[in-house]
Amino acid sequence: MSQVKVFGTDACEMTQDTREYLDRRGVLYDYIDIEADRAAAQWVRGQNGGKERTPTLDIAGKILVEPGDAQLEQVLRSKQILG
């Protein structure tokens, strides 16, 4: 398993934007489609006060919800995933 996990849906534009950002930066990640994985959907709801907010990311234990590129880059750098 990767240090970066992206929980989202294929229909979510923000999820797709986040995945494209990670792909451009060469960051390896696991994508979990919460529509296909009900346990993952429950985990996402647990992180978001009962709501399925996507994308929700787990970056080496740091949880981000619907992050923008700047926040995402900051956390990736702090976790030494980006140089």
mmCIF file of the N, C-alpha and C atoms, coordinates in Angstrom:
data_MODEL
# 
_entry.id   MODEL 
# 
loop_
_atom_site.group_PDB 
_atom_site.id 
_atom_site.type_symbol 
_atom_site.label_atom_id 
_atom_site.label_alt_id 
_atom_site.label_comp_id 
_atom_site.label_asym_id 
_atom_site.label_entity_id 
_atom_site.label_seq_id 
_atom_site.pdbx_PDB_ins_code 
_atom_site.Cartn_x 
_atom_site.Cartn_y 
_atom_site.Cartn_z 
_atom_site.occupancy 
_atom_site.B_iso_or_equiv 
_atom_site.pdbx_formal_charge 
_atom_site.auth_seq_id 
_atom_site.auth_comp_id 
_atom_site.auth_asym_id 
_atom_site.auth_atom_id 
_atom_site.pdbx_PDB_model_num 
ATOM 1   N N  . MET A 1 1  ? 0.843   -1.194 0.000   1.00 0.00 ? 1  MET A N  1 
ATOM 2   C CA . MET A 1 1  ? 0.000   0.000  0.000   1.00 0.00 ? 1  MET A CA 1 
ATOM 3   C C  . MET A 1 1  ? 0.885   1.254  0.000   1.00 0.00 ? 1  MET A C  1 
ATOM 4   N N  . SER A 1 2  ? 0.416   2.240  -0.697  1.00 0.00 ? 2  SER A N  1 
ATOM 5   C CA . SER A 1 2  ? 1.112   3.508  -0.813  1.00 0.00 ? 2  SER A CA 1 
ATOM 6   C C  . SER A 1 2  ? 0.911   4.344  0.452   1.00 0.00 ? 2  SER A C  1 
ATOM 7   N N  . GLN A 1 3  ? 1.765   5.346  0.629   1.00 0.00 ? 3  GLN A N  1 
ATOM 8   C CA . GLN A 1 3  ? 1.589   6.291  1.742   1.00 0.00 ? 3  GLN A CA 1 
ATOM 9   C C  . GLN A 1 3  ? 0.443   7.258  1.477   1.00 0.00 ? 3  GLN A C  1 
ATOM 10  N N  . VAL A 1 4  ? -0.008  7.316  0.217   1.00 0.00 ? 4  VAL A N  1 
ATOM 11  C CA . VAL A 1 4  ? -1.077  8.229  -0.178  1.00 0.00 ? 4  VAL A CA 1 
ATOM 12  C C  . VAL A 1 4  ? -2.278  7.409  -0.635  1.00 0.00 ? 4  VAL A C  1 
ATOM 13  N N  . LYS A 1 5  ? -3.410  7.679  -0.002  1.00 0.00 ? 5  LYS A N  1 
ATOM 14  C CA . LYS A 1 5  ? -4.655  7.007  -0.375  1.00 0.00 ? 5  LYS A CA 1 
ATOM 15  C C  . LYS A 1 5  ? -5.685  8.081  -0.711  1.00 0.00 ? 5  LYS A C  1 
ATOM 16  N N  . VAL A 1 6  ? -6.297  7.940  -1.871  1.00 0.00 ? 6  VAL A N  1 
ATOM 17  C CA . VAL A 1 6  ? -7.320  8.871  -2.329  1.00 0.00 ? 6  VAL A CA 1 
ATOM 18  C C  . VAL A 1 6  ? -8.654  8.136  -2.312  1.00 0.00 ? 6  VAL A C  1 
ATOM 19  N N  . PHE A 1 7  ? -9.568  8.613  -1.493  1.00 0.00 ? 7  PHE A N  1 
ATOM 20  C CA . PHE A 1 7  ? -10.912 8.053  -1.413  1.00 0.00 ? 7  PHE A CA 1 
ATOM 21  C C  . PHE A 1 7  ? -11.841 8.995  -2.168  1.00 0.00 ? 7  PHE A C  1 
ATOM 22  N N  . GLY A 1 8  ? -12.505 8.486  -3.195  1.00 0.00 ? 8  GLY A N  1 
ATOM 23  C CA . GLY A 1 8  ? -13.374 9.346  -3.988  1.00 0.00 ? 8  GLY A CA 1 
ATOM 24  C C  . GLY A 1 8  ? -14.305 8.543  -4.852  1.00 0.00 ? 8  GLY A C  1 
ATOM 25  N N  . THR A 1 9  ? -14.859 9.222  -5.861  1.00 0.00 ? 9  THR A N  1 
ATOM 26  C CA . THR A 1 9  ? -15.729 8.569  -6.835  1.00 0.00 ? 9  THR A CA 1 
ATOM 27  C C  . THR A 1 9  ? -15.303 9.001  -8.227  1.00 0.00 ? 9  THR A C  1 
ATOM 28  N N  . ASP A 1 10 ? -15.569 8.135  -9.182  1.00 0.00 ? 10 ASP A N  1 
ATOM 29  C CA . ASP A 1 10 ? -15.216 8.448  -10.566 1.00 0.00 ? 10 ASP A CA 1 
ATOM 30  C C  . ASP A 1 10 ? -15.995 9.647  -11.091 1.00 0.00 ? 10 ASP A C  1 
ATOM 31  N N  . ALA A 1 11 ? -17.173 9.895  -10.543 1.00 0.00 ? 11 ALA A N  1 
ATOM 32  C CA . ALA A 1 11 ? -18.019 10.997 -10.999 1.00 0.00 ? 11 ALA A CA 1 
ATOM 33  C C  . ALA A 1 11 ? -17.655 12.340 -10.365 1.00 0.00 ? 11 ALA A C  1 
ATOM 34  N N  . CYS A 1 12 ? -16.781 12.327 -9.374  1.00 0.00 ? 12 CYS A N  1 
ATOM 35  C CA . CYS A 1 12 ? -16.435 13.550 -8.636  1.00 0.00 ? 12 CYS A CA 1 
ATOM 36  C C  . CYS A 1 12 ? -15.308 14.297 -9.345  1.00 0.00 ? 12 CYS A C  1 
ATOM 37  N N  . GLU A 1 13 ? -15.600 15.503 -9.796  1.00 0.00 ? 13 GLU A N  1 
ATOM 38  C CA . GLU A 1 13 ? -14.616 16.310 -10.504 1.00 0.00 ? 13 GLU A CA 1 
ATOM 39  C C  . GLU A 1 13 ? -13.418 16.656 -9.622  1.00 0.00 ? 13 GLU A C  1 
ATOM 40  N N  . MET A 1 14 ? -13.666 16.951 -8.356  1.00 0.00 ? 14 MET A N  1 
ATOM 41  C CA . MET A 1 14 ? -12.551 17.274 -7.454  1.00 0.00 ? 14 MET A CA 1 
ATOM 42  C C  . MET A 1 14 ? -11.640 16.058 -7.257  1.00 0.00 ? 14 MET A C  1 
ATOM 43  N N  . THR A 1 15 ? -12.233 14.867 -7.189  1.00 0.00 ? 15 THR A N  1 
ATOM 44  C CA . THR A 1 15 ? -11.429 13.650 -7.079  1.00 0.00 ? 15 THR A CA 1 
ATOM 45  C C  . THR A 1 15 ? -10.549 13.505 -8.313  1.00 0.00 ? 15 THR A C  1 
ATOM 46  N N  . GLN A 1 16 ? -11.123 13.712 -9.479  1.00 0.00 ? 16 GLN A N  1 
ATOM 47  C CA . GLN A 1 16 ? -10.353 13.579 -10.716 1.00 0.00 ? 16 GLN A CA 1 
ATOM 48  C C  . GLN A 1 16 ? -9.248  14.631 -10.791 1.00 0.00 ? 16 GLN A C  1 
ATOM 49  N N  . ASP A 1 17 ? -9.531  15.863 -10.358 1.00 0.00 ? 17 ASP A N  1 
ATOM 50  C CA . ASP A 1 17 ? -8.507  16.920 -10.333 1.00 0.00 ? 17 ASP A CA 1 
ATOM 51  C C  . ASP A 1 17 ? -7.351  16.537 -9.411  1.00 0.00 ? 17 ASP A C  1 
ATOM 52  N N  . THR A 1 18 ? -7.679  15.990 -8.241  1.00 0.00 ? 18 THR A N  1 
ATOM 53  C CA . THR A 1 18 ? -6.647  15.579 -7.285  1.00 0.00 ? 18 THR A CA 1 
ATOM 54  C C  . THR A 1 18 ? -5.792  14.464 -7.867  1.00 0.00 ? 18 THR A C  1 
ATOM 55  N N  . ARG A 1 19 ? -6.422  13.494 -8.490  1.00 0.00 ? 19 ARG A N  1 
ATOM 56  C CA . ARG A 1 19 ? -5.681  12.383 -9.094  1.00 0.00 ? 19 ARG A CA 1 
ATOM 57  C C  . ARG A 1 19 ? -4.778  12.881 -10.222 1.00 0.00 ? 19 ARG A C  1 
ATOM 58  N N  . GLU A 1 20 ? -5.274  13.804 -11.025 1.00 0.00 ? 20 GLU A N  1 
ATOM 59  C CA . GLU A 1 20 ? -4.460  14.366 -12.107 1.00 0.00 ? 20 GLU A CA 1 
ATOM 60  C C  . GLU A 1 20 ? -3.258  15.114 -11.543 1.00 0.00 ? 20 GLU A C  1 
ATOM 61  N N  . TYR A 1 21 ? -3.463  15.868 -10.466 1.00 0.00 ? 21 TYR A N  1 
ATOM 62  C CA . TYR A 1 21 ? -2.356  16.576 -9.818  1.00 0.00 ? 21 TYR A CA 1 
ATOM 63  C C  . TYR A 1 21 ? -1.295  15.580 -9.345  1.00 0.00 ? 21 TYR A C  1 
ATOM 64  N N  . LEU A 1 22 ? -1.726  14.534 -8.657  1.00 0.00 ? 22 LEU A N  1 
ATOM 65  C CA . LEU A 1 22 ? -0.781  13.533 -8.158  1.00 0.00 ? 22 LEU A CA 1 
ATOM 66  C C  . LEU A 1 22 ? -0.053  12.846 -9.314  1.00 0.00 ? 22 LEU A C  1 
ATOM 67  N N  . ASP A 1 23 ? -0.768  12.545 -10.383 1.00 0.00 ? 23 ASP A N  1 
ATOM 68  C CA . ASP A 1 23 ? -0.149  11.925 -11.556 1.00 0.00 ? 23 ASP A CA 1 
ATOM 69  C C  . ASP A 1 23 ? 0.913   12.852 -12.157 1.00 0.00 ? 23 ASP A C  1 
ATOM 70  N N  . ARG A 1 24 ? 0.587   14.133 -12.304 1.00 0.00 ? 24 ARG A N  1 
ATOM 71  C CA . ARG A 1 24 ? 1.550   15.107 -12.864 1.00 0.00 ? 24 ARG A CA 1 
ATOM 72  C C  . ARG A 1 24 ? 2.813   15.199 -12.022 1.00 0.00 ? 24 ARG A C  1 
ATOM 73  N N  . ARG A 1 25 ? 2.646   15.101 -10.710 1.00 0.00 ? 25 ARG A N  1 
ATOM 74  C CA . ARG A 1 25 ? 3.790   15.213 -9.786  1.00 0.00 ? 25 ARG A CA 1 
ATOM 75  C C  . ARG A 1 25 ? 4.528   13.887 -9.616  1.00 0.00 ? 25 ARG A C  1 
ATOM 76  N N  . GLY A 1 26 ? 4.006   12.827 -10.192 1.00 0.00 ? 26 GLY A N  1 
ATOM 77  C CA . GLY A 1 26 ? 4.652   11.517 -10.097 1.00 0.00 ? 26 GLY A CA 1 
ATOM 78  C C  . GLY A 1 26 ? 4.499   10.856 -8.743  1.00 0.00 ? 26 GLY A C  1 
ATOM 79  N N  . VAL A 1 27 ? 3.438   11.222 -8.021  1.00 0.00 ? 27 VAL A N  1 
ATOM 80  C CA . VAL A 1 27 ? 3.188   10.659 -6.693  1.00 0.00 ? 27 VAL A CA 1 
ATOM 81  C C  . VAL A 1 27 ? 2.407   9.350  -6.851  1.00 0.00 ? 27 VAL A C  1 
ATOM 82  N N  . LEU A 1 28 ? 2.947   8.291  -6.276  1.00 0.00 ? 28 LEU A N  1 
ATOM 83  C CA . LEU A 1 28 ? 2.233   7.012  -6.273  1.00 0.00 ? 28 LEU A CA 1 
ATOM 84  C C  . LEU A 1 28 ? 1.142   7.061  -5.209  1.00 0.00 ? 28 LEU A C  1 
ATOM 85  N N  . TYR A 1 29 ? -0.029  6.550  -5.558  1.00 0.00 ? 29 TYR A N  1 
ATOM 86  C CA . TYR A 1 29 ? -1.144  6.575  -4.614  1.00 0.00 ? 29 TYR A CA 1 
ATOM 87  C C  . TYR A 1 29 ? -2.065  5.409  -4.890  1.00 0.00 ? 29 TYR A C  1 
ATOM 88  N N  . ASP A 1 30 ? -2.848  5.065  -3.890  1.00 0.00 ? 30 ASP A N  1 
ATOM 89  C CA . ASP A 1 30 ? -3.913  4.077  -4.040  1.00 0.00 ? 30 ASP A CA 1 
ATOM 90  C C  . ASP A 1 30 ? -5.221  4.848  -4.163  1.00 0.00 ? 30 ASP A C  1 
ATOM 91  N N  . TYR A 1 31 ? -6.007  4.494  -5.172  1.00 0.00 ? 31 TYR A N  1 
ATOM 92  C CA . TYR A 1 31 ? -7.318  5.105  -5.352  1.00 0.00 ? 31 TYR A CA 1 
ATOM 93  C C  . TYR A 1 31 ? -8.379  4.114  -4.898  1.00 0.00 ? 31 TYR A C  1 
ATOM 94  N N  . ILE A 1 32 ? -9.244  4.566  -4.013  1.00 0.00 ? 32 ILE A N  1 
ATOM 95  C CA . ILE A 1 32 ? -10.323 3.734  -3.502  1.00 0.00 ? 32 ILE A CA 1 
ATOM 96  C C  . ILE A 1 32 ? -11.645 4.387  -3.891  1.00 0.00 ? 32 ILE A C  1 
ATOM 97  N N  . ASP A 1 33 ? -12.401 3.720  -4.746  1.00 0.00 ? 33 ASP A N  1 
ATOM 98  C CA . ASP A 1 33 ? -13.701 4.207  -5.184  1.00 0.00 ? 33 ASP A CA 1 
ATOM 99  C C  . ASP A 1 33 ? -14.726 3.860  -4.106  1.00 0.00 ? 33 ASP A C  1 
ATOM 100 N N  . ILE A 1 34 ? -15.240 4.872  -3.420  1.00 0.00 ? 34 ILE A N  1 
ATOM 101 C CA . ILE A 1 34 ? -16.137 4.607  -2.304  1.00 0.00 ? 34 ILE A CA 1 
ATOM 102 C C  . ILE A 1 34 ? -17.516 4.134  -2.755  1.00 0.00 ? 34 ILE A C  1 
ATOM 103 N N  . GLU A 1 35 ? -17.817 4.256  -4.052  1.00 0.00 ? 35 GLU A N  1 
ATOM 104 C CA . GLU A 1 35 ? -19.074 3.694  -4.550  1.00 0.00 ? 35 GLU A CA 1 
ATOM 105 C C  . GLU A 1 35 ? -18.969 2.175  -4.669  1.00 0.00 ? 35 GLU A C  1 
ATOM 106 N N  . ALA A 1 36 ? -17.762 1.670  -4.858  1.00 0.00 ? 36 ALA A N  1 
ATOM 107 C CA . ALA A 1 36 ? -17.547 0.227  -5.005  1.00 0.00 ? 36 ALA A CA 1 
ATOM 108 C C  . ALA A 1 36 ? -17.125 -0.434 -3.697  1.00 0.00 ? 36 ALA A C  1 
ATOM 109 N N  . ASP A 1 37 ? -16.690 0.368  -2.727  1.00 0.00 ? 37 ASP A N  1 
ATOM 110 C CA . ASP A 1 37 ? -16.164 -0.160 -1.463  1.00 0.00 ? 37 ASP A CA 1 
ATOM 111 C C  . ASP A 1 37 ? -16.923 0.486  -0.314  1.00 0.00 ? 37 ASP A C  1 
ATOM 112 N N  . ARG A 1 38 ? -17.938 -0.196 0.182   1.00 0.00 ? 38 ARG A N  1 
ATOM 113 C CA . ARG A 1 38 ? -18.796 0.382  1.224   1.00 0.00 ? 38 ARG A CA 1 
ATOM 114 C C  . ARG A 1 38 ? -18.046 0.608  2.536   1.00 0.00 ? 38 ARG A C  1 
ATOM 115 N N  . ALA A 1 39 ? -17.068 -0.239 2.836   1.00 0.00 ? 39 ALA A N  1 
ATOM 116 C CA . ALA A 1 39 ? -16.270 -0.015 4.054   1.00 0.00 ? 39 ALA A CA 1 
ATOM 117 C C  . ALA A 1 39 ? -15.481 1.288  3.927   1.00 0.00 ? 39 ALA A C  1 
ATOM 118 N N  . ALA A 1 40 ? -14.962 1.548  2.737   1.00 0.00 ? 40 ALA A N  1 
ATOM 119 C CA . ALA A 1 40 ? -14.238 2.800  2.507   1.00 0.00 ? 40 ALA A CA 1 
ATOM 120 C C  . ALA A 1 40 ? -15.182 3.996  2.612   1.00 0.00 ? 40 ALA A C  1 
ATOM 121 N N  . ALA A 1 41 ? -16.399 3.839  2.093   1.00 0.00 ? 41 ALA A N  1 
ATOM 122 C CA . ALA A 1 41 ? -17.383 4.917  2.198   1.00 0.00 ? 41 ALA A CA 1 
ATOM 123 C C  . ALA A 1 41 ? -17.702 5.213  3.656   1.00 0.00 ? 41 ALA A C  1 
ATOM 124 N N  . GLN A 1 42 ? -17.808 4.167  4.451   1.00 0.00 ? 42 GLN A N  1 
ATOM 125 C CA . GLN A 1 42 ? -18.072 4.359  5.882   1.00 0.00 ? 42 GLN A CA 1 
ATOM 126 C C  . GLN A 1 42 ? -16.898 5.080  6.549   1.00 0.00 ? 42 GLN A C  1 
ATOM 127 N N  . TRP A 1 43 ? -15.672 4.723  6.173   1.00 0.00 ? 43 TRP A N  1 
ATOM 128 C CA . TRP A 1 43 ? -14.490 5.398  6.722   1.00 0.00 ? 43 TRP A CA 1 
ATOM 129 C C  . TRP A 1 43 ? -14.526 6.881  6.368   1.00 0.00 ? 43 TRP A C  1 
ATOM 130 N N  . VAL A 1 44 ? -14.848 7.196  5.110   1.00 0.00 ? 44 VAL A N  1 
ATOM 131 C CA . VAL A 1 44 ? -14.924 8.598  4.682   1.00 0.00 ? 44 VAL A CA 1 
ATOM 132 C C  . VAL A 1 44 ? -15.972 9.343  5.502   1.00 0.00 ? 44 VAL A C  1 
ATOM 133 N N  . ARG A 1 45 ? -17.141 8.740  5.686   1.00 0.00 ? 45 ARG A N  1 
ATOM 134 C CA . ARG A 1 45 ? -18.177 9.387  6.511   1.00 0.00 ? 45 ARG A CA 1 
ATOM 135 C C  . ARG A 1 45 ? -17.689 9.614  7.933   1.00 0.00 ? 45 ARG A C  1 
ATOM 136 N N  . GLY A 1 46 ? -16.925 8.676  8.462   1.00 0.00 ? 46 GLY A N  1 
ATOM 137 C CA . GLY A 1 46 ? -16.381 8.818  9.811   1.00 0.00 ? 46 GLY A CA 1 
ATOM 138 C C  . GLY A 1 46 ? -15.402 9.975  9.935   1.00 0.00 ? 46 GLY A C  1 
ATOM 139 N N  . GLN A 1 47 ? -14.711 10.297 8.853   1.00 0.00 ? 47 GLN A N  1 
ATOM 140 C CA . GLN A 1 47 ? -13.759 11.410 8.859   1.00 0.00 ? 47 GLN A CA 1 
ATOM 141 C C  . GLN A 1 47 ? -14.443 12.760 8.652   1.00 0.00 ? 47 GLN A C  1 
ATOM 142 N N  . ASN A 1 48 ? -15.701 12.720 8.162   1.00 0.00 ? 48 ASN A N  1 
ATOM 143 C CA . ASN A 1 48 ? -16.367 13.939 7.717   1.00 0.00 ? 48 ASN A CA 1 
ATOM 144 C C  . ASN A 1 48 ? -17.738 14.165 8.354   1.00 0.00 ? 48 ASN A C  1 
ATOM 145 N N  . GLY A 1 49 ? -17.860 13.809 9.615   1.00 0.00 ? 49 GLY A N  1 
ATOM 146 C CA . GLY A 1 49 ? -19.106 14.079 10.328  1.00 0.00 ? 49 GLY A CA 1 
ATOM 147 C C  . GLY A 1 49 ? -20.333 13.455 9.681   1.00 0.00 ? 49 GLY A C  1 
ATOM 148 N N  . GLY A 1 50 ? -20.169 12.263 9.103   1.00 0.00 ? 50 GLY A N  1 
ATOM 149 C CA . GLY A 1 50 ? -21.288 11.555 8.512   1.00 0.00 ? 50 GLY A CA 1 
ATOM 150 C C  . GLY A 1 50 ? -21.518 11.833 7.039   1.00 0.00 ? 50 GLY A C  1 
ATOM 151 N N  . LYS A 1 51 ? -20.708 12.722 6.440   1.00 0.00 ? 51 LYS A N  1 
ATOM 152 C CA . LYS A 1 51 ? -20.893 13.077 5.029   1.00 0.00 ? 51 LYS A CA 1 
ATOM 153 C C  . LYS A 1 51 ? -19.836 12.398 4.162   1.00 0.00 ? 51 LYS A C  1 
ATOM 154 N N  . GLU A 1 52 ? -20.225 12.058 2.953   1.00 0.00 ? 52 GLU A N  1 
ATOM 155 C CA . GLU A 1 52 ? -19.299 11.470 1.989   1.00 0.00 ? 52 GLU A CA 1 
ATOM 156 C C  . GLU A 1 52 ? -18.667 12.589 1.172   1.00 0.00 ? 52 GLU A C  1 
ATOM 157 N N  . ARG A 1 53 ? -17.695 13.266 1.759   1.00 0.00 ? 53 ARG A N  1 
ATOM 158 C CA . ARG A 1 53 ? -17.008 14.361 1.080   1.00 0.00 ? 53 ARG A CA 1 
ATOM 159 C C  . ARG A 1 53 ? -15.807 13.790 0.338   1.00 0.00 ? 53 ARG A C  1 
ATOM 160 N N  . THR A 1 54 ? -15.756 14.091 -0.952  1.00 0.00 ? 54 THR A N  1 
ATOM 161 C CA . THR A 1 54 ? -14.668 13.554 -1.771  1.00 0.00 ? 54 THR A CA 1 
ATOM 162 C C  . THR A 1 54 ? -14.008 14.663 -2.567  1.00 0.00 ? 54 THR A C  1 
ATOM 163 N N  . PRO A 1 55 ? -12.710 14.522 -2.734  1.00 0.00 ? 55 PRO A N  1 
ATOM 164 C CA . PRO A 1 55 ? -11.885 13.431 -2.229  1.00 0.00 ? 55 PRO A CA 1 
ATOM 165 C C  . PRO A 1 55 ? -11.517 13.641 -0.763  1.00 0.00 ? 55 PRO A C  1 
ATOM 166 N N  . THR A 1 56 ? -11.378 12.543 -0.066  1.00 0.00 ? 56 THR A N  1 
ATOM 167 C CA . THR A 1 56 ? -10.776 12.520 1.256   1.00 0.00 ? 56 THR A CA 1 
ATOM 168 C C  . THR A 1 56 ? -9.487  11.728 1.100   1.00 0.00 ? 56 THR A C  1 
ATOM 169 N N  . LEU A 1 57 ? -8.381  12.299 1.571   1.00 0.00 ? 57 LEU A N  1 
ATOM 170 C CA . LEU A 1 57 ? -7.081  11.661 1.410   1.00 0.00 ? 57 LEU A CA 1 
ATOM 171 C C  . LEU A 1 57 ? -6.475  11.304 2.757   1.00 0.00 ? 57 LEU A C  1 
ATOM 172 N N  . ASP A 1 58 ? -5.742  10.222 2.772   1.00 0.00 ? 58 ASP A N  1 
ATOM 173 C CA . ASP A 1 58 ? -4.909  9.836  3.912   1.00 0.00 ? 58 ASP A CA 1 
ATOM 174 C C  . ASP A 1 58 ? -3.476  9.849  3.385   1.00 0.00 ? 58 ASP A C  1 
ATOM 175 N N  . ILE A 1 59 ? -2.718  10.826 3.833   1.00 0.00 ? 59 ILE A N  1 
ATOM 176 C CA . ILE A 1 59 ? -1.323  10.954 3.405   1.00 0.00 ? 59 ILE A CA 1 
ATOM 177 C C  . ILE A 1 59 ? -0.451  10.665 4.610   1.00 0.00 ? 59 ILE A C  1 
ATOM 178 N N  . ALA A 1 60 ? 0.026   9.436  4.675   1.00 0.00 ? 60 ALA A N  1 
ATOM 179 C CA . ALA A 1 60 ? 0.895   8.991  5.767   1.00 0.00 ? 60 ALA A CA 1 
ATOM 180 C C  . ALA A 1 60 ? 0.300   9.365  7.123   1.00 0.00 ? 60 ALA A C  1 
ATOM 181 N N  . GLY A 1 61 ? -1.032  9.158  7.268   1.00 0.00 ? 61 GLY A N  1 
ATOM 182 C CA . GLY A 1 61 ? -1.706  9.414  8.534   1.00 0.00 ? 61 GLY A CA 1 
ATOM 183 C C  . GLY A 1 61 ? -2.331  10.787 8.670   1.00 0.00 ? 61 GLY A C  1 
ATOM 184 N N  . LYS A 1 62 ? -2.046  11.695 7.757   1.00 0.00 ? 62 LYS A N  1 
ATOM 185 C CA . LYS A 1 62 ? -2.644  13.038 7.764   1.00 0.00 ? 62 LYS A CA 1 
ATOM 186 C C  . LYS A 1 62 ? -3.868  13.011 6.860   1.00 0.00 ? 62 LYS A C  1 
ATOM 187 N N  . ILE A 1 63 ? -5.026  13.377 7.399   1.00 0.00 ? 63 ILE A N  1 
ATOM 188 C CA . ILE A 1 63 ? -6.271  13.345 6.644   1.00 0.00 ? 63 ILE A CA 1 
ATOM 189 C C  . ILE A 1 63 ? -6.541  14.723 6.051   1.00 0.00 ? 63 ILE A C  1 
ATOM 190 N N  . LEU A 1 64 ? -6.801  14.735 4.743   1.00 0.00 ? 64 LEU A N  1 
ATOM 191 C CA . LEU A 1 64 ? -7.171  15.964 4.036   1.00 0.00 ? 64 LEU A CA 1 
ATOM 192 C C  . LEU A 1 64 ? -8.523  15.744 3.378   1.00 0.00 ? 64 LEU A C  1 
ATOM 193 N N  . VAL A 1 65 ? -9.355  16.770 3.428   1.00 0.00 ? 65 VAL A N  1 
ATOM 194 C CA . VAL A 1 65 ? -10.678 16.690 2.818   1.00 0.00 ? 65 VAL A CA 1 
ATOM 195 C C  . VAL A 1 65 ? -10.782 17.790 1.769   1.00 0.00 ? 65 VAL A C  1 
ATOM 196 N N  . GLU A 1 66 ? -11.037 17.364 0.541   1.00 0.00 ? 66 GLU A N  1 
ATOM 197 C CA . GLU A 1 66 ? -11.199 18.289 -0.579  1.00 0.00 ? 66 GLU A CA 1 
ATOM 198 C C  . GLU A 1 66 ? -10.068 19.314 -0.627  1.00 0.00 ? 66 GLU A C  1 
ATOM 199 N N  . PRO A 1 67 ? -8.813  18.854 -0.621  1.00 0.00 ? 67 PRO A N  1 
ATOM 200 C CA . PRO A 1 67 ? -7.708  19.814 -0.586  1.00 0.00 ? 67 PRO A CA 1 
ATOM 201 C C  . PRO A 1 67 ? -7.481  20.484 -1.943  1.00 0.00 ? 67 PRO A C  1 
ATOM 202 N N  . GLY A 1 68 ? -7.022  21.724 -1.884  1.00 0.00 ? 68 GLY A N  1 
ATOM 203 C CA . GLY A 1 68 ? -6.544  22.390 -3.083  1.00 0.00 ? 68 GLY A CA 1 
ATOM 204 C C  . GLY A 1 68 ? -5.110  21.951 -3.352  1.00 0.00 ? 68 GLY A C  1 
ATOM 205 N N  . ASP A 1 69 ? -4.594  22.307 -4.526  1.00 0.00 ? 69 ASP A N  1 
ATOM 206 C CA . ASP A 1 69 ? -3.244  21.892 -4.901  1.00 0.00 ? 69 ASP A CA 1 
ATOM 207 C C  . ASP A 1 69 ? -2.191  22.391 -3.915  1.00 0.00 ? 69 ASP A C  1 
ATOM 208 N N  . ALA A 1 70 ? -2.324  23.639 -3.436  1.00 0.00 ? 70 ALA A N  1 
ATOM 209 C CA . ALA A 1 70 ? -1.327  24.198 -2.521  1.00 0.00 ? 70 ALA A CA 1 
ATOM 210 C C  . ALA A 1 70 ? -1.291  23.429 -1.204  1.00 0.00 ? 70 ALA A C  1 
ATOM 211 N N  . GLN A 1 71 ? -2.452  23.126 -0.644  1.00 0.00 ? 71 GLN A N  1 
ATOM 212 C CA . GLN A 1 71 ? -2.502  22.359 0.612   1.00 0.00 ? 71 GLN A CA 1 
ATOM 213 C C  . GLN A 1 71 ? -1.955  20.949 0.400   1.00 0.00 ? 71 GLN A C  1 
ATOM 214 N N  . LEU A 1 72 ? -2.317  20.358 -0.708  1.00 0.00 ? 72 LEU A N  1 
ATOM 215 C CA . LEU A 1 72 ? -1.854  19.019 -1.028  1.00 0.00 ? 72 LEU A CA 1 
ATOM 216 C C  . LEU A 1 72 ? -0.326  18.993 -1.151  1.00 0.00 ? 72 LEU A C  1 
ATOM 217 N N  . GLU A 1 73 ? 0.213   19.955 -1.864  1.00 0.00 ? 73 GLU A N  1 
ATOM 218 C CA . GLU A 1 73 ? 1.667   20.009 -2.023  1.00 0.00 ? 73 GLU A CA 1 
ATOM 219 C C  . GLU A 1 73 ? 2.365   20.219 -0.679  1.00 0.00 ? 73 GLU A C  1 
ATOM 220 N N  . GLN A 1 74 ? 1.821   21.088 0.151   1.00 0.00 ? 74 GLN A N  1 
ATOM 221 C CA . GLN A 1 74 ? 2.420   21.352 1.469   1.00 0.00 ? 74 GLN A CA 1 
ATOM 222 C C  . GLN A 1 74 ? 2.496   20.071 2.300   1.00 0.00 ? 74 GLN A C  1 
ATOM 223 N N  . VAL A 1 75 ? 1.418   19.309 2.330   1.00 0.00 ? 75 VAL A N  1 
ATOM 224 C CA . VAL A 1 75 ? 1.411   18.076 3.123   1.00 0.00 ? 75 VAL A CA 1 
ATOM 225 C C  . VAL A 1 75 ? 2.339   17.025 2.509   1.00 0.00 ? 75 VAL A C  1 
ATOM 226 N N  . LEU A 1 76 ? 2.339   16.901 1.194   1.00 0.00 ? 76 LEU A N  1 
ATOM 227 C CA . LEU A 1 76 ? 3.235   15.953 0.534   1.00 0.00 ? 76 LEU A CA 1 
ATOM 228 C C  . LEU A 1 76 ? 4.696   16.285 0.840   1.00 0.00 ? 76 LEU A C  1 
ATOM 229 N N  . ARG A 1 77 ? 5.030   17.571 0.859   1.00 0.00 ? 77 ARG A N  1 
ATOM 230 C CA . ARG A 1 77 ? 6.408   17.982 1.193   1.00 0.00 ? 77 ARG A CA 1 
ATOM 231 C C  . ARG A 1 77 ? 6.719   17.718 2.680   1.00 0.00 ? 77 ARG A C  1 
ATOM 232 N N  . SER A 1 78 ? 5.747   18.018 3.549   1.00 0.00 ? 78 SER A N  1 
ATOM 233 C CA . SER A 1 78 ? 5.986   17.824 4.990   1.00 0.00 ? 78 SER A CA 1 
ATOM 234 C C  . SER A 1 78 ? 6.167   16.352 5.324   1.00 0.00 ? 78 SER A C  1 
ATOM 235 N N  . LYS A 1 79 ? 5.534   15.478 4.543   1.00 0.00 ? 79 LYS A N  1 
ATOM 236 C CA . LYS A 1 79 ? 5.674   14.034 4.765   1.00 0.00 ? 79 LYS A CA 1 
ATOM 237 C C  . LYS A 1 79 ? 6.828   13.442 3.945   1.00 0.00 ? 79 LYS A C  1 
ATOM 238 N N  . GLN A 1 80 ? 7.575   14.332 3.299   1.00 0.00 ? 80 GLN A N  1 
ATOM 239 C CA . GLN A 1 80 ? 8.747   13.962 2.492   1.00 0.00 ? 80 GLN A CA 1 
ATOM 240 C C  . GLN A 1 80 ? 8.397   13.004 1.353   1.00 0.00 ? 80 GLN A C  1 
ATOM 241 N N  . ILE A 1 81 ? 7.210   13.195 0.797   1.00 0.00 ? 81 ILE A N  1 
ATOM 242 C CA . ILE A 1 81 ? 6.794   12.414 -0.365  1.00 0.00 ? 81 ILE A CA 1 
ATOM 243 C C  . ILE A 1 81 ? 7.177   13.167 -1.639  1.00 0.00 ? 81 ILE A C  1 
ATOM 244 N N  . LEU A 1 82 ? 7.163   14.481 -1.558  1.00 0.00 ? 82 LEU A N  1 
ATOM 245 C CA . LEU A 1 82 ? 7.680   15.338 -2.626  1.00 0.00 ? 82 LEU A CA 1 
ATOM 246 C C  . LEU A 1 82 ? 8.952   15.988 -2.116  1.00 0.00 ? 82 LEU A C  1 
ATOM 247 N N  . GLY A 1 83 ? 9.919   16.114 -2.997  1.00 0.00 ? 83 GLY A N  1 
ATOM 248 C CA . GLY A 1 83 ? 11.191  16.749 -2.604  1.00 0.00 ? 83 GLY A CA 1 
ATOM 249 C C  . GLY A 1 83 ? 11.162  18.238 -2.718  1.00 0.00 ? 83 GLY A C  1 
# 
